Amino acid sequence: MSSTQPQAYRASLLHFHADPAFHADAHAWHEDGLLVVADGKVRAAGDYASLHVTLPPGCTVHDYSGKLIMPGFIDTHVHYPQTEMIASPAPGLLPWLETYTFPTERRFDDPAHAADVAEFFLDELLRCGTTTAMVYCSVHAASVDAFFAASEKRDLRMVAGKVLMDRNCPEFLRDTAESGVSDSEALIQRWHRRGRALYAITPRFAPTSSDAQLRLAGELARAYPDTFVQTHVSENRDECAWVQRLFPQARSYLDVYDQVGLLRPRAMYGHCIWLDDGDRARMADSGAAAAVCPTSNLFLGSGLFDFDRADRAGMLLSLATDVGGGTSFSMLQTMNEAYKVARLSGSYLPALRMFYLATLGAARSMQLEGTIGNFAAGAEADFIVLDAQATPLLQRRSAHCDSLEELLFALALLGDDRAVAATYAAGRRVHAREAA
């Protein structure tokens, strides 16, 4: 028996139990649905007609009729210290890092500044319907403390970690192989599994970590096997050439990480554009996952992710904003760009697949299915209310939608933060577009 009175939410309901690319019956759709929540967890989800009669006397039913309730979006690759440098011009990834990223991240040695940006960053995620993210902090341990303190106040399921970076970066952002891993271990012990916080061991990318630092990061990952790993791989051709010069003994960029034990379940690799088929097969075998970052890849001219080759290899996939290389916190806008990237690379992404990749697909990539990502009984009650009438154009287009696929496609191609009417975390409303 729950210790608190359940709450119920009436609207159309959508969630997934499989990948639409491989299963014909991958989603659950209830045009007039009811989501029942108690103690921050999902109790039931289904048709209103059958569920409402099971509600206890006095149970409040929040009426979102005409709107769509689905699990909160999951952003699997985003940099909170880069919030204030979003939309900064540069001719490519490496000059962009030197000109904007490193100077901006320097300020995160100040706990007050880190806390201020963390508060804004999380509010922006929630405004866009993102309830979980895998977050890069800066090289400063204080930036991690500030981030997790802000997410703890909101009771959010967040994954984050201190960047490891002991070479090929400004002195003011440099740790050492030993200090970086020592600081990370202390942060793991302080934050991992405290409330809804989860820790990610976070080498920035191979060129900014020495062999010694990468080896120690791999040892830390083995010592704490239920932590996450996050880093970048094969984003940009210039970066790939640089890695080849720095690590001539490695078969590939991905192999640099594999050799030190960083390729494993709960490892999230941002970008994965320039992998070869051997890399893709190895990722699939290892249980590591790809965070596909279309807005960032287009903005920096990095390349086009190949969805067909990734699917043939059986890779775990998710979508990510990659702010500040990415140009929007909105996962709807990210879907918009993912669709176009797929078309340009010869693939096609149906809307159902895109919404899967931003919810259950991301949860599976993070080994968190059953905790977040759908409305299975007992899952954490992180959900959003989407409004297909949010703008005049969306309203006009949705009036002519003849299927769920068309409606979702309109939301993905025309929607943004305005389409998110409300966001709930652990059953509590943490954002409302307007008072309700």
N, C-alpha and C positions, 0 to 999 in steps of 0.2 A: 504494500500500500504506500502511495506517495505521501510525503510529509507535507506537501503544499497542494492547494487546489489547482487542478489542471486548467490550462487556458486553451482555447480552440480558435482556429483561424480559418475562415471560409473564403475560398477563392478557387480558381482553377489551380490544380497542382501538377507539377512535373518533376520527376526525378528519374535517375537511371539505375539499372542493376547490371548493365553490360555495355560494351562498346558498340555503338551502332554501325561501325565499319565492318564488324564481324558477326553481328547477331541481328536478325530481322526484328526480334521482339525485345529490344534493349531498354525500353523506357516504360514508365508508368505514367499515364495521363488521366486525370480526373477533371473533366470540364467543370463540374460543380463539385469541388472537393472540400475536405476538411482535414486540417493538420491539428493534432492534439499533442500538447506539450506539457510536461510536468517536471519539476526539479531540474530544469535546464536540458532535458533529454526529450527526444521524440517518443511519444507513447503510441501513436497510431497515425496513419495517413491513408486516406481512401475517399470513397464517394460520400458526400454529405448525407445523402438519403439513408445510408446504412449506418454511418458512424454517429450522427447527431443524437440518435435515440439511446446511445450507450453513455452519453455524458452524464455525470452526476448532477443532482439538483444544484442550481446556483452557479454552474460553470459559465463563465463569460465566453461568448462567441464574438470574436472580432471580425466584422464583416468587410472583407476586401473583394466582394463580388465585382466581376468585371476586370479584375486584375489577375496576375499570375504569381503564385508562390512557388519558389524553387530553392534548393540549397544555396547557401551563400557561395559566391565565387572564391576560387583559390588561385592566388597569384604565386607561381613557384620560383620567381626570380625577380627581385627588386632591390634597389639600393636606397635606403632612407636618407643617408647623408647627401645624396644627389638631388634631393627635392628642389632646392633653390637654384640649381643650375640646369634644370630641365629646359630644353629648347635653346641650347648653346651651340653656335655654329662652329664647325670644324671640317676639314677635308677628309677626315677618316678617324678610325678608332684611336690609333696611337697618339696623334697630335691632340685629339680631343681629351685624352687622359692627361697629357702634360699641361694643356692650356687651362682646362676647367676643373677636371675631377680632383686632381691632387691638391690644388690650392683650396678648393671648397672643403675638402675633407680635413684639411689642417685645423679648422676651427672646432672640430669635435673633441679636441682635448679639453674643452671647456664644458663641464657638465651642464651648466645652465643653458648654453646654446644647444647642446645635444638634446636636452629635455624639451626645449621649445620646438625644435624641428620634429622630434618624435611625436609630440602631441598633434601638430598640424598634419603630419604624414598619416597617422592613424585615422584622424578625422576624415581625411581625403579618401583613404581606402574605404571606410564605411559609407561615405557619401556615394561611392561608386559601386557599392554592393559587395565588396571584397571582405570576407570575414576571416580568412586565413591567408598568410603570406610567408614565403621563405625570404628572409630579409638579410641583406648584407649591411653590417654596421661599418664603422671605420676601424682603423688599426688600434684605436684607443679603447681600453677596457671600459672606460666611463661611458662610451657611446652605447655599449651593450646594456649596461646597468640602466641608463636613461630609457632605452627602448623598452626593455622588459618591465620597468616600473610603470611606464605609460600604458602598455598593453595589459598589465595585471589590473590596473584600475578599471579597465573596461571589460575584464574577464574574457579576453580574446584568446583563441587558439593560434599562437604565433610561433614561428621557428626563426631563430636569428643567431648570428655569431660574429665574433671579432675577426676582421680581416687579418690574415697572416701575410707579411710582406717584408722581406729582409734584404732585398737587392733591387736594382733597376727601378728605383723610385727616389723621390727627394728624401734627404736625410731626416727632415721633420716628420716623415710618415714611416720611418723604418723601425721595425723591431729587430730582434735577433732570432735565430733558429730556436734557441733555448727559451728566451723570454716570451716569444709569441706563443709557444705551446704551453709554457707554464701558466701564462695569463689565461689561455683558453681552458686549461684544466680547472683553474680556480673558478672561472665563469660557469663551466659545466656543473661543478659542485654547488655553486650558488643558485643557479637558475633552472637547470634541466629537470623537467617534470615538477617544478614548483607551480602549483596551480595548473594553468593551461600552457605554460611556457615549455618549449623544446629547444635544445641547443644544436647548432650546426657548426661543425669544424669547417673553417672557411679560408683556405688559401685563395688569394685573390685570383691569380692565374699563374700558370707555371713560370713565366718569365720573371715574376717578381718574388719568387721563392727559390732559395738555394736548394741544392740536392739535400743538404742536411735538414733544412726546414721541412721539405716534403716528406723525408723519411720519418721525422719526428711526428708530423701530422698523421702519417699512416699508423705509427705506433699508438698514438692517442685514439685513433678510430678503432683500433683493435681492442684497446683497453676499455673503451666505452661503446660497445657494439650497438646500443640502442639510440645513440646520438645520430644526427644527420651529418652529411658532408655536402658542401656546395662549392662550386667553382665554375670557371669558364673553360670552354674547349672549342677550338676550331671555329672561331667567330669570323675571322678576317684573314685574308690571304697573307698580308704582311705579317700579321701576328703568327700565323702558322710557319712562315719561313724563319721568323725569329726563333721560335721554339726548336725548329730543326737544327739551327746553328748552336743553340744553347745545350741541347740534349741529343747529340749525334748518335748516341748509343740506342735511343728509343726507336721502335718501329714506326711510331706515329705520335702525334700530340696526345691522343688519348692514352697511349701506352706509357707515357711519362707518369701518369697517375696510377695506372694499373700496376706498374712495377713497385710502387711503394704501398700498395694496399688500400688505395682510395676509391677503387671501383667496386662497389658493393651495394646491396639493398640500402635504401635511404640515402643514396648519393644522387644529387641533382646537378646535372651538367647543363649550364646555360649555352644555348645557341646550336652547337652540333651541326653546323652548316657544311663544313668541308671534311666530314668523316668519309672514309672509304667503306666498302661493304664489310671488310674484316672488322673495322671498328664497330660498325652497327651490330654485327653478330656478337661481338664481345660484350657490348653494352647489354644486349638482350639476355645473354647468358648470365651476366653478373647480377642482374636485378637493378642496376643503375638506370636512371631515367633522364630524358631530355626535357629541358624547359625551352620551348619554342618562343622566340621573342620577335615577332614580325615587325612591330613598329620601330624597334631599335635597329633591326637589321636593314630596314629600308632607309631610316634616317641617316645611319652611318655608312650606307652603301656596302654593307658587309656581304650580302648574298641572299639567296633564296633557299629556305629549308625544303628538303625533298621528302614530302610526306609519303609518297608511294614507296620509296626505298626503305624508309624507316618502318613502314607497316609490313613490308615483305620480310624484314629482319625480325619483326616481333618486338621492336623497342617499345618501352613504356614512354608515353608522350603526355605533355601538358602544355598549357599556354601561359605566357607570362608577359608582364608589361615592360620589364627592365628599365623602369624609370631610374636615372635620368637620361640614358640613351634612348629609351622609349619616350614617346611624346604624349602619353595619356595614362592616367591611373585607371581608366575605365576598361574593364574586361570586354565590354561590348565593342568599344572601339578597337580593342586588340583582335577580337573576332573579325571585325571588318577588314583589317589589314591581313590577317591570316588567310582569309578567303582569297584575297587578291594574290598573295604570295603563292598559294597553292595553284591558282590558275596559271600564273606566269611560269611555274615549274612543271606544268603538265598534269597537275592533280586537281581534284575537285573535293571540296569540303562541304557536305550538307550542313545545314544549321544544327540539326540534332547532334552531329558529331562535334561541332564547335562547342555547344553547351555541355556536352559530355566531358570534353577535354578541360573545360573550366570548372568542373565540379567533381564527379566521381573519378574521371580519368586522372585528375591531379591527385586526388586522395589515394588512388591506387599507386601512382608513381611515387608517392611519399610513404607507402606502406601504412596508410591510415584509413583504409576502408573499414567501415564499421564504427569509426570514430567520427569522421566528418565526410561530407560529399554526397550523401543521399538521405532519404527519410526512413531508413530501416529502423525498426523499433530498437530503442536504446542508443541510437546515434545522438551526438550532441546537437542541440536545437539551434544551429546556425542557419538562418534562412533569410531570403529577401523577397520583397514584393515588387514585381515589375509592372509598369503601367504602359500599355501600348497606346494609350491616348495622351501621352505626356507632352507631345508637341503637335502642332497643327499637321505637319507632314506625316508623322507616325499615325495620328488619328485617322487621317484620310486614307493612308495606305492600308492600315489594319482593317478598315471597314470593308475592304475588298479581298481580304485573305480567305482562301477556301480550305485551308488545311493548317494543322499545327506547324508543319515545316515552313509554310509561307509566313506565318505569324512570327516564328522564331527568326527567320531570315530577315524580316523587316526590323525586328528589334536589334539584331546583330549589325545590320548595315546602316540603320538610321538612328539607333539609340546611343545614349551616353548617360552621364550621371543623372540627367533629368528624368530618365525612365525608371530610376530606382525610387519608388515611393517610400520604402521603409527597409531598414536593415535590423535584424535581430541576431544577437549573440548569446548563446546559452539560454535561450528563451526570453531574453530581455531586449526591449527595443533600444538600440544604440544610435539610430539615425532615423529621422523622419523628414521627408522633403517638405512637408508642411504639417502643422499640428493636426492630429487626428483624434 
